[in-house]
Amino acid sequence: MNKKIVLTASRFYPYAFGGGEVYIASVAAELRRRKWNVQIVTLGNTQESIAPYSIERYSHNGIPVSALCFHRDTLTELEKYSGISRHHLAFLRSEIENFAPDIIHINGISLPALTVAKEKNIPAVTTVHHSGVVCPAGDLVRPDNSLCTFAESPHVCIPCTSLIREPQWYTGGIFGRIPRVVYSTVGKRTENTRDLPFALRVVRYPWLVDQEIVHNKKMWEMAGTVIFFAML
């Protein structure tokens, strides 16, 4: 019986075109050439008609793809920043149970995929394509355009991301220094609130970055075999 593998992708054709998509398509094609049964699981475009989400199924060069397409109002701000929700988990559980892979190759949807792989006791390999998994700003570049040399932590990352988002001292400089007890209280109490006044959105932002760091740490704690990949 041929081996079976699921490749997860944060985005894939036709929803995105880039180095990560080229890599995943190439790996899938080579595995298929070697007689593996391959399925790609990814995130699709935001859609307006069906809540909380729909699933699009199609084929890319003969390889089946399942894409999770969220309704624009489904995810909270916390779920967007953390990259995990009960909907992510339900989708992945269903796809993985139905396909029953021998191994999962994770390229995005990282924490949900790692969580389900651990639940199902399926070996998983994670490929890291970009620095966003250790940098809430996304590219390890600080507001002064220097390369970051610090470990990911709230006291380093929140002032940095705040200044990148709002570069003036009287905007990003101030809300990057809101005390943790203040932004945590506001964040927890407004977690499911969508239409916040500007002042509360400002105070909640550091909490969202803080929670992204928390979820990144969980991902690294759960990851087993990790491959670092860069397009040159």
JOKA-V929104 format. One line per field, one symbol per residue. phi: phi as a letter, one per 40 degrees, with the letter a starting at -180 (. if undefined). burial: 1 if it has 16 or more other ideal C-beta (glycine too) atoms within 10 Angstrom, else 0. Layout:
BEGIN
phi: ???
burial: ???
END
This chain:
BEGIN
phi: .ccbbbbcacaadccabaccccccccccccccccgccbbbbabbccbbcbbcabbbbabbfgbcbbbcbcccbcccccccccgaaccdccccdccccccfccabbcbhfccdccccdcdcfbdbbbbccacccbadchbfbcdcgcccbcccadcccccccccccbccccbdccccbcdcccccccdccbdbcccccdccccccddcccdcccdcccccccccbcbbcbbcb
burial: 0000111111111010000110111011001100011111111100000000100000010010111111100111111011111011101100110010101111111111111110000101111111011111100101100001000101011111111101000001001101000011011001000000000011111111111110010111011000000000
END
